[in-house]
């Protein structure tokens, strides 16, 4: 604005300076000689010279502003790209996960968030966290609000942490009742080709448990638990110090 205003002012002054025709002035004042008009023309010429000197300065000022304007537009583009990328990532993180073939129609895919204890985990289903209680197994307590940590509890938590890591895609398959009185999902948990409920029993940490009416995975868990007993695994290990 400064350079434009300066250029405009100079142009206005120059126009005013040349609004009178020197020849007309000479005719109106015959006593004025060419010599007496010379200083006036020089003064007018000085104004035109000032006009010429302002215009290049305005051009230089404009050229100095161009890099700054370009930088601003670059930063605007960067911000827009960052916002668009964040939106895409948010959609990607909350997208519905697909359930592989071979599961019941009620099964859902989820993303593993964290382990609570040997038989309880937290998963994310379409962006919402859900606490999941593994069906038909019971592991020693570690986080009960009124009871002490039980023998084998930390080992059970470590065992399930070896099967499930944050970010893993898991499949939850259900039985007749999907939630317990604590509003936890009741499910068989699968990760890749591992049935976690069964594997925890086979390692000797997930004792068979029946909570009516859900018994869908009970037989498989009982068989795996018997194998753990035969192999002195987990809770059956003579090396367990409790």
Backbone bond lengths (Angstrom), bond angles and torsions (degrees), N, CA, C in turn:
res aa  C-N    CA-C-N  psi(-1)  N-CA   C-N-CA  omega(-1)  CA-C   N-CA-C  phi
1 X - - - 1.459 - - 1.515 110.62 -
2 X 1.367 117.11 -37.23 1.456 119.13 -177.82 1.501 111.06 -63.09
3 X 1.352 117.77 -47.22 1.451 120.74 -177.43 1.516 111.52 -66.39
4 X 1.318 118.09 -38.17 1.464 121.52 -179.98 1.518 110.58 -66.06
5 X 1.349 114.04 -42.81 1.460 117.77 -179.67 1.509 110.36 -64.60
6 X 1.344 118.39 -40.80 1.455 122.20 -179.99 1.507 111.04 -63.48
7 X 1.351 115.66 -44.51 1.460 119.03 179.55 1.507 111.02 -63.32
8 X 1.323 116.40 -40.84 1.464 119.98 -179.83 1.518 111.09 -64.79
9 X 1.351 115.16 -39.73 1.459 118.56 -179.17 1.508 110.27 -64.47
10 X 1.345 116.56 -43.06 1.457 119.94 -179.15 1.514 110.59 -63.28
11 X 1.359 115.44 -40.66 1.465 119.08 179.64 1.512 110.35 -63.04
12 X 1.330 116.41 -39.36 1.462 120.34 -179.53 1.523 110.29 -65.50
13 X 1.321 115.13 -44.44 1.463 118.67 -180.00 1.510 110.16 -62.86
14 X 1.334 116.94 -43.97 1.461 120.78 179.94 1.516 111.00 -60.12
15 X 1.302 117.98 -40.53 1.461 121.58 -178.97 1.517 110.56 -64.89
16 X 1.338 113.82 -44.18 1.457 116.70 177.98 1.529 110.66 -62.76
17 X 1.304 116.25 -39.34 1.458 120.34 -178.12 1.506 112.38 -62.12
18 X 1.332 118.17 -27.60 1.462 121.76 -178.27 1.523 112.19 -109.72
19 X 1.320 116.93 20.51 1.464 118.42 179.33 1.523 111.75 -75.26
20 X 1.343 118.42 -25.84 1.468 121.44 178.76 1.515 110.14 -98.21
21 X 1.289 116.99 134.52 1.466 122.11 177.96 1.527 108.49 -79.95
22 X 1.339 119.50 122.43 1.473 120.66 179.99 1.515 112.26 -59.81
23 X 1.311 116.77 -31.30 1.458 118.83 -179.99 1.521 110.86 -67.21
24 X 1.330 115.68 -37.96 1.463 118.70 177.65 1.521 110.44 -66.35
25 X 1.313 116.09 -40.42 1.466 118.76 178.21 1.507 110.47 -62.12
26 X 1.322 116.44 -38.61 1.468 120.40 179.46 1.517 111.03 -64.50
27 X 1.333 116.24 -37.08 1.456 118.58 -179.23 1.525 111.27 -72.62
28 X 1.337 115.81 -34.26 1.458 117.68 179.71 1.535 112.06 -73.32
29 X 1.322 115.03 -24.79 1.470 119.09 -178.54 1.511 108.01 -126.66
30 X 1.325 117.82 79.66 1.462 120.84 -175.45 1.506 112.52 -63.37
31 X 1.341 117.66 -19.55 1.449 118.05 -178.76 1.524 112.15 -74.22
32 X 1.373 116.97 -16.89 1.466 119.84 179.87 1.506 109.10 -76.69
33 X 1.289 116.90 124.47 1.464 121.44 176.51 1.506 110.23 -87.12
34 X 1.344 115.14 172.45 1.469 119.68 175.88 1.502 111.08 -61.52
35 X 1.344 115.84 -32.84 1.460 119.20 -179.60 1.520 110.77 -68.15
36 X 1.380 115.19 -38.10 1.463 117.20 -179.89 1.519 112.28 -70.62
37 X 1.339 117.82 -22.70 1.465 120.67 177.66 1.510 112.78 -82.68
38 X 1.303 117.57 -20.11 1.463 120.37 -175.09 1.521 113.21 -57.44
39 X 1.370 118.98 -47.85 1.472 116.99 179.07 1.516 113.25 -59.03
40 X 1.345 116.55 -35.91 1.470 119.11 179.34 1.516 110.90 -65.91
41 X 1.339 116.70 -42.94 1.459 119.43 178.80 1.518 111.34 -65.37
42 X 1.351 115.60 -37.26 1.461 118.82 178.43 1.520 110.65 -65.24
43 X 1.334 115.71 -39.89 1.462 117.63 178.19 1.528 110.74 -63.59
44 X 1.355 114.88 -41.95 1.463 117.73 177.18 1.512 111.73 -64.95
45 X 1.333 114.37 -40.75 1.460 117.18 176.03 1.508 111.38 -60.62
46 X 1.342 117.17 -35.16 1.463 119.89 177.19 1.516 112.09 -61.84
47 X 1.322 116.11 -37.08 1.464 119.01 177.72 1.510 111.32 -66.26
48 X 1.317 116.62 -40.15 1.464 119.43 178.14 1.515 110.48 -65.88
49 X 1.340 114.85 -37.02 1.464 117.14 177.35 1.516 111.31 -63.14
50 X 1.329 116.36 -40.29 1.471 118.84 177.21 1.504 110.67 -61.81
51 X 1.344 115.61 -36.60 1.469 118.87 178.73 1.513 110.81 -62.20
52 X 1.336 115.91 -43.33 1.464 119.16 -179.11 1.528 110.99 -65.31
53 X 1.327 116.62 -36.48 1.465 118.75 -177.06 1.514 112.22 -71.59
54 X 1.326 117.98 -27.87 1.464 120.86 179.74 1.513 111.46 -73.46
55 X 1.329 118.46 -39.39 1.466 121.78 -174.79 1.516 112.50 -59.36
56 X 1.370 119.75 -48.34 1.467 118.36 177.87 1.511 111.84 -62.16
57 X 1.364 117.72 -36.33 1.466 119.63 179.23 1.510 110.37 -61.80
58 X 1.345 116.22 -39.96 1.465 119.19 177.80 1.507 110.63 -62.38
59 X 1.318 116.54 -40.25 1.463 120.20 178.59 1.511 111.55 -62.07
60 X 1.357 115.91 -41.38 1.465 118.82 179.45 1.518 111.09 -66.73
61 X 1.349 117.09 -38.92 1.466 119.39 178.54 1.507 110.79 -62.77
62 X 1.347 116.30 -41.39 1.465 119.72 178.36 1.505 111.55 -62.33
63 X 1.360 115.31 -40.22 1.466 118.20 -179.14 1.511 111.14 -67.26
64 X 1.358 116.54 -31.34 1.461 118.35 177.97 1.519 111.42 -70.12
65 X 1.322 117.42 -27.78 1.462 119.61 -178.98 1.523 112.75 -79.26
66 X 1.301 117.89 -23.97 1.461 119.73 -174.65 1.531 113.06 -58.35
67 X 1.362 120.17 -46.23 1.471 118.70 179.31 1.518 112.62 -59.83
68 X 1.359 117.51 -38.57 1.451 120.42 178.33 1.520 111.09 -63.55
69 X 1.330 116.94 -45.06 1.467 120.16 178.46 1.520 110.88 -62.18
70 X 1.330 116.24 -40.50 1.468 119.52 179.22 1.518 110.66 -63.27
71 X 1.348 116.92 -40.57 1.463 120.38 179.46 1.520 111.13 -63.12
72 X 1.339 116.13 -40.10 1.469 119.77 178.72 1.519 110.94 -60.70
73 X 1.335 116.71 -45.24 1.465 119.53 -179.58 1.522 111.60 -66.67
74 X 1.333 116.94 -33.42 1.473 119.56 176.30 1.523 110.21 -63.38
75 X 1.347 116.37 -44.45 1.464 119.34 179.41 1.525 111.72 -65.86
76 X 1.324 116.73 -37.51 1.473 119.47 176.20 1.523 110.38 -60.39
77 X 1.328 116.65 -43.36 1.467 120.66 179.23 1.518 111.00 -63.70
78 X 1.347 116.57 -39.42 1.468 120.33 179.22 1.519 110.81 -63.72
79 X 1.338 116.75 -43.56 1.467 120.58 179.61 1.523 110.99 -63.12
80 X 1.330 116.87 -44.40 1.470 120.42 179.18 1.520 110.79 -60.98
81 X 1.331 116.32 -42.76 1.461 120.39 178.93 1.516 111.30 -63.88
82 X 1.335 117.10 -40.25 1.462 120.67 179.90 1.523 111.06 -64.44
83 X 1.334 116.78 -42.92 1.470 120.60 179.03 1.524 110.67 -63.90
84 X 1.324 116.37 -43.04 1.467 119.94 179.48 1.522 111.15 -64.06
85 X 1.336 116.35 -40.34 1.468 120.14 179.15 1.513 110.92 -65.26
86 X 1.338 116.77 -42.69 1.463 120.37 179.09 1.523 111.01 -61.55
87 X 1.334 116.35 -41.00 1.465 119.50 177.89 1.512 112.48 -63.88
88 X 1.328 115.80 -39.48 1.467 119.80 178.36 1.514 111.29 -65.17
89 X 1.343 116.57 -43.47 1.462 120.39 179.55 1.522 110.83 -64.60
90 X 1.347 116.08 -39.48 1.464 119.29 178.38 1.522 110.70 -62.12
91 X 1.345 116.30 -43.56 1.471 119.02 177.47 1.521 110.47 -63.14
92 X 1.346 116.57 -42.30 1.462 120.40 -177.79 1.522 111.29 -63.27
93 X 1.347 116.70 -40.16 1.461 120.38 -178.84 1.521 111.71 -69.69
94 X 1.328 118.41 -24.88 1.455 121.30 -177.42 1.529 112.77 -105.92
95 X 1.304 116.44 10.83 1.464 119.62 -178.36 1.532 109.54 -69.31
96 X 1.316 119.12 148.20 1.463 121.10 175.22 1.530 110.53 -65.80
97 X 1.336 115.93 133.25 1.460 120.80 177.64 1.523 108.93 -89.47
98 X 1.303 116.37 148.92 1.456 120.82 -176.42 1.528 110.72 -91.44
99 X 1.321 114.74 142.07 1.464 121.62 176.54 1.525 108.75 -91.79
100 X 1.326 117.94 126.58 1.472 119.41 178.19 1.525 111.40 -63.25
101 X 1.298 115.59 163.87 1.461 120.24 177.29 1.531 110.25 -67.82
102 X 1.332 114.71 154.31 1.455 120.03 177.84 1.511 113.89 103.83
103 X 1.328 117.44 -6.64 1.459 120.87 178.81 1.527 109.79 -104.18
104 X 1.321 115.54 165.27 1.461 119.60 179.50 1.522 110.11 -68.38
105 X 1.322 115.79 163.86 1.465 120.41 -177.53 1.525 112.02 -68.61
106 X 1.335 116.94 -17.19 1.463 120.64 178.98 1.525 112.86 -87.37
107 X 1.316 117.43 -9.44 1.465 120.70 -176.93 1.526 110.76 -64.68
108 X 1.329 114.92 147.66 1.462 120.60 178.08 1.526 109.32 -131.14
109 X 1.309 114.63 150.29 1.464 120.48 174.71 1.523 108.67 -96.26
110 X 1.321 116.09 146.18 1.461 121.01 -177.69 1.521 109.44 -146.81
111 X 1.312 114.53 167.42 1.465 120.24 177.22 1.524 109.13 -107.13
112 X 1.312 115.73 129.58 1.452 121.19 -179.96 1.527 110.52 -66.30
113 X 1.343 115.65 132.40 1.465 121.20 178.95 1.523 110.96 -106.57
114 X 1.354 116.80 -57.15 1.463 119.27 -179.31 1.522 110.35 -164.30
115 X 1.320 114.52 163.59 1.464 122.26 175.24 1.522 108.81 -93.82
116 X 1.326 116.61 135.53 1.462 121.82 174.34 1.516 109.55 -93.78
117 X 1.328 115.70 -54.36 1.466 121.75 173.43 1.521 107.87 -155.96
118 X 1.325 117.04 -163.36 1.459 120.31 -173.09 1.518 115.65 -63.89
119 X 1.334 117.91 -23.08 1.466 119.44 -178.76 1.529 113.16 -128.08
120 X 1.315 117.76 15.12 1.464 121.40 -179.03 1.527 109.88 -138.32
121 X 1.318 115.75 133.94 1.464 121.45 179.20 1.525 109.49 -135.17
122 X 1.318 115.85 168.71 1.464 122.36 173.33 1.523 107.59 -119.58
123 X 1.332 115.46 130.90 1.465 121.09 178.58 1.521 109.21 -126.41
124 X 1.317 115.63 165.14 1.464 121.89 175.63 1.525 108.78 -112.54
125 X 1.330 115.73 124.66 1.461 122.00 177.95 1.518 107.97 -117.07
126 X 1.323 115.68 107.71 1.467 122.31 -178.29 1.528 111.19 52.29
127 X 1.327 116.49 42.09 1.458 121.43 175.10 1.509 115.39 91.51
128 X 1.338 118.47 -8.22 1.466 121.96 179.76 1.525 110.22 -106.42
129 X 1.337 116.69 130.97 1.461 121.04 178.79 1.523 110.47 -77.61
130 X 1.325 115.63 136.45 1.463 122.80 178.52 1.525 108.89 -132.69
131 X 1.326 115.46 135.95 1.458 120.36 174.72 1.527 107.93 -87.90
132 X 1.334 116.36 133.16 1.465 121.73 -174.91 1.524 109.46 -122.27
133 X 1.330 115.28 128.03 1.471 122.18 174.38 1.513 107.87 -101.23
134 X 1.342 116.85 121.36 1.462 120.85 -179.25 1.524 110.01 -66.62
135 X 1.328 115.25 128.62 1.460 120.99 -176.56 1.531 112.49 -71.94
136 X 1.354 114.02 143.15 1.470 123.66 168.07 1.520 114.50 65.78
137 X 1.343 117.28 17.58 1.463 119.36 168.68 1.526 108.69 -133.72
138 X 1.331 115.04 158.13 1.459 121.22 176.90 1.522 107.67 -141.69
139 X 1.316 116.44 123.09 1.464 120.71 -179.84 1.527 109.49 -110.20
140 X 1.328 117.66 160.44 1.471 120.59 178.93 1.534 111.42 -57.61
141 X 1.342 115.70 144.18 1.462 121.59 -175.81 1.532 112.14 -74.06
142 X 1.321 114.03 145.07 1.469 120.25 172.36 1.527 112.24 -133.53
143 X 1.324 117.98 -20.70 1.470 120.34 -174.64 1.528 112.17 -125.14
144 X 1.319 117.94 20.26 1.465 119.99 -179.97 1.525 109.16 -66.78
145 X 1.347 118.14 134.42 1.469 120.10 -174.58 1.525 114.22 -67.60
146 X 1.333 118.32 -23.56 1.467 119.95 -175.67 1.521 113.20 -121.38
147 X 1.326 117.87 -0.77 1.461 120.25 -178.01 1.527 110.49 -120.87
148 X 1.351 116.14 150.66 1.469 118.92 179.88 1.528 111.36 -73.22
149 X 1.319 115.16 166.67 1.462 120.74 176.02 1.523 108.79 -64.16
150 X 1.318 115.80 128.33 1.463 120.52 -176.89 1.524 111.55 -87.98
151 X 1.323 114.66 159.13 1.458 120.87 177.76 1.530 110.10 -59.90
152 X 1.305 116.44 129.18 1.459 121.34 -179.89 1.513 113.90 88.19
153 X 1.332 117.31 -7.38 1.462 120.00 -178.89 1.527 113.68 -62.77
154 X 1.330 117.61 -52.24 1.472 118.08 178.13 1.524 112.71 -60.07
155 X 1.343 116.68 -36.84 1.463 119.97 179.08 1.530 111.16 -65.95
156 X 1.338 116.23 -38.10 1.465 119.75 178.18 1.533 110.84 -65.38
157 X 1.329 116.25 -41.95 1.469 119.58 177.71 1.521 111.04 -62.97
158 X 1.321 116.13 -38.77 1.463 119.87 178.17 1.525 111.03 -66.56
159 X 1.328 116.32 -37.17 1.465 120.24 -179.21 1.529 111.54 -65.33
160 X 1.324 117.38 -45.03 1.466 118.69 -178.89 1.532 110.74 -71.93
161 X 1.329 116.54 -28.85 1.468 119.23 175.58 1.520 111.29 -66.63
162 X 1.329 116.40 -25.39 1.457 119.67 175.46 1.520 113.28 -75.45
163 X 1.335 116.08 -17.50 1.469 120.80 178.92 1.528 112.36 -96.38
164 X 1.321 116.49 -31.37 1.464 121.60 -174.30 1.521 109.73 -126.68
165 X 1.310 115.56 127.13 1.465 121.12 178.35 1.522 109.38 -121.01
166 X 1.336 118.16 149.74 1.468 120.31 176.42 1.528 111.37 -53.58
167 X 1.323 115.09 132.59 1.462 120.57 -178.57 1.510 114.16 97.75
168 X 1.335 117.58 -15.37 1.466 119.98 177.41 1.527 110.30 -63.93
169 X 1.315 116.02 143.55 1.466 120.98 172.64 1.521 108.02 -90.13
170 X 1.319 115.77 121.79 1.459 121.37 -179.02 1.522 109.19 -118.92
171 X 1.320 114.96 159.50 1.462 121.45 175.05 1.518 108.11 -115.38
172 X 1.317 115.81 130.99 1.460 122.25 176.87 1.517 108.57 -105.55
173 X 1.328 115.59 122.69 1.466 120.19 177.23 1.522 108.08 -117.31
174 X 1.318 116.74 140.08 1.456 120.94 -166.90 1.526 112.18 -113.43
175 X 1.331 113.57 171.79 1.463 121.57 175.89 1.530 107.65 -115.85
176 X 1.307 117.54 -146.37 1.461 120.38 -175.10 1.531 112.27 -70.56
177 X 1.319 116.81 -47.24 1.460 120.62 177.77 1.525 109.05 -104.50
178 X 1.327 115.58 125.98 1.459 120.03 -174.28 1.523 113.22 -89.15
179 X 1.335 118.40 -18.67 1.467 120.84 -178.30 1.527 110.67 -135.59
180 X 1.347 113.63 151.36 1.458 118.30 176.18 1.525 109.79 -99.60
181 X 1.305 117.64 -171.94 1.467 121.29 -176.02 1.527 112.31 -69.74
182 X 1.325 116.41 -16.23 1.466 120.52 176.82 1.534 111.75 -92.80
183 X 1.319 116.20 8.51 1.470 123.53 -179.67 1.527 112.78 66.81
184 X 1.329 116.27 21.78 1.462 119.38 174.62 1.524 109.70 -84.37
185 X 1.323 116.47 144.48 1.458 120.16 172.06 1.521 109.11 -70.16
186 X 1.326 116.65 139.76 1.468 122.90 178.17 1.516 107.46 -109.60
187 X 1.332 116.97 117.13 1.464 117.77 -170.02 1.517 112.57 -154.32
188 X 1.319 112.93 156.16 1.451 120.22 161.71 1.517 107.12 -84.23
189 X 1.326 116.68 134.93 1.466 121.23 -174.65 1.525 109.49 -112.17
190 X 1.317 114.88 127.43 1.467 121.09 -178.50 1.528 109.05 -122.72
191 X 1.319 116.18 136.69 1.457 121.90 173.59 1.526 107.28 -133.03
192 X 1.330 115.45 118.37 1.465 122.06 -172.51 1.536 108.53 54.23
193 X 1.345 118.30 -118.47 1.468 119.32 -178.48 1.524 112.06 -106.16
194 X 1.335 117.42 20.39 1.467 121.95 -178.08 1.525 109.57 -108.28
195 X 1.338 115.47 127.78 1.457 121.64 171.47 1.527 106.38 -92.18
196 X 1.319 116.12 104.99 1.462 121.63 -169.22 1.525 111.56 -62.81
197 X 1.327 118.37 -42.23 1.467 120.99 179.52 1.522 110.25 -56.23
198 X 1.315 115.54 -48.61 1.464 120.57 -179.38 1.528 111.30 -64.70
199 X 1.319 116.86 -42.19 1.462 120.32 -177.51 1.526 111.44 -65.66
200 X 1.317 117.36 -37.57 1.464 119.81 177.54 1.521 111.07 -64.56
201 X 1.335 117.02 -35.95 1.467 120.20 175.58 1.520 110.67 -68.95
202 X 1.316 117.40 -40.17 1.464 121.31 -179.10 1.531 111.61 -66.10
203 X 1.305 116.41 -31.58 1.465 119.93 176.87 1.527 112.36 -77.52
204 X 1.331 115.70 -8.47 1.460 119.46 176.53 1.517 114.60 89.54
205 X 1.323 117.69 17.85 1.459 120.61 179.89 1.522 112.57 -111.67
206 X 1.318 118.37 -23.15 1.459 121.83 -176.98 1.520 111.29 -104.71
207 X 1.316 116.38 93.49 1.470 121.11 179.54 1.529 109.84 -71.09
208 X 1.345 117.92 140.15 1.469 120.32 179.00 1.529 111.55 -57.24
209 X 1.326 116.53 138.52 1.462 121.66 -178.88 1.523 108.68 -144.72
210 X 1.328 114.60 135.93 1.462 119.73 179.67 1.520 108.89 -118.54
211 X 1.313 115.19 121.54 1.456 121.65 175.04 1.523 106.51 -122.75
212 X 1.335 114.77 104.86 1.466 120.72 -174.36 1.531 110.67 -55.35
213 X 1.328 115.96 142.42 1.472 128.11 2.40 1.535 113.73 -97.05
214 X 1.332 117.81 13.41 1.465 120.33 -171.99 1.532 111.61 -84.67
215 X 1.331 115.49 109.95 1.466 119.73 178.36 1.533 111.59 -134.88
216 X 1.306 116.38 18.46 1.469 120.77 -172.88 1.530 112.53 -58.46
217 X 1.314 117.64 -40.61 1.467 121.06 -175.64 1.528 112.69 -104.53
218 X 1.309 117.19 6.65 1.462 120.87 -172.76 1.519 112.50 -62.41
219 X 1.319 117.80 -45.02 1.467 120.61 -176.90 1.532 111.10 -62.90
220 X 1.311 116.89 -41.73 1.469 120.73 179.54 1.525 110.43 -64.36
221 X 1.331 116.65 -41.22 1.461 121.13 -179.90 1.527 110.31 -66.63
222 X 1.309 117.36 -41.88 1.470 120.51 179.58 1.523 111.17 -61.65
223 X 1.304 117.26 -40.12 1.463 120.72 178.77 1.533 110.91 -65.57
224 X 1.316 116.78 -42.17 1.462 120.71 179.16 1.528 111.08 -66.83
225 X 1.311 117.23 -36.56 1.469 121.46 178.69 1.525 111.13 -66.44
226 X 1.299 115.82 -39.19 1.469 119.81 176.88 1.528 110.36 -63.46
227 X 1.304 117.38 -37.19 1.466 120.98 177.18 1.529 110.64 -64.92
228 X 1.330 117.43 -40.45 1.465 121.24 178.09 1.522 110.94 -62.81
229 X 1.321 116.62 -39.96 1.469 120.25 178.74 1.520 110.59 -64.52
230 X 1.322 116.00 -41.24 1.465 119.73 -179.79 1.525 111.50 -66.12
231 X 1.296 117.68 -27.53 1.468 121.78 -177.23 1.525 112.87 -102.10
232 X 1.338 117.05 8.16 1.468 121.81 -178.96 1.533 111.72 53.12
233 X 1.309 115.32 44.13 1.467 120.26 -177.78 1.525 110.69 -96.88
234 X 1.305 115.94 151.38 1.452 121.12 173.13 1.511 113.85 60.56
235 X 1.313 116.19 -121.74 1.456 121.88 -178.62 1.525 112.51 -64.56
236 X 1.315 117.59 -17.57 1.468 121.52 179.90 1.534 112.11 -90.20
237 X 1.292 117.28 -2.96 1.461 120.30 -176.56 1.527 110.92 -71.53
238 X 1.337 117.57 130.16 1.466 120.04 177.05 1.527 111.83 -67.43
239 X 1.311 117.18 -14.40 1.460 120.87 -179.82 1.531 112.85 -85.60
240 X 1.330 116.91 -7.51 1.458 120.10 178.72 1.525 108.47 -72.20
241 X 1.303 116.62 120.43 1.470 121.18 -172.88 1.522 111.38 -84.52
242 X 1.320 116.15 65.61 1.461 120.13 173.94 1.532 108.72 -167.31
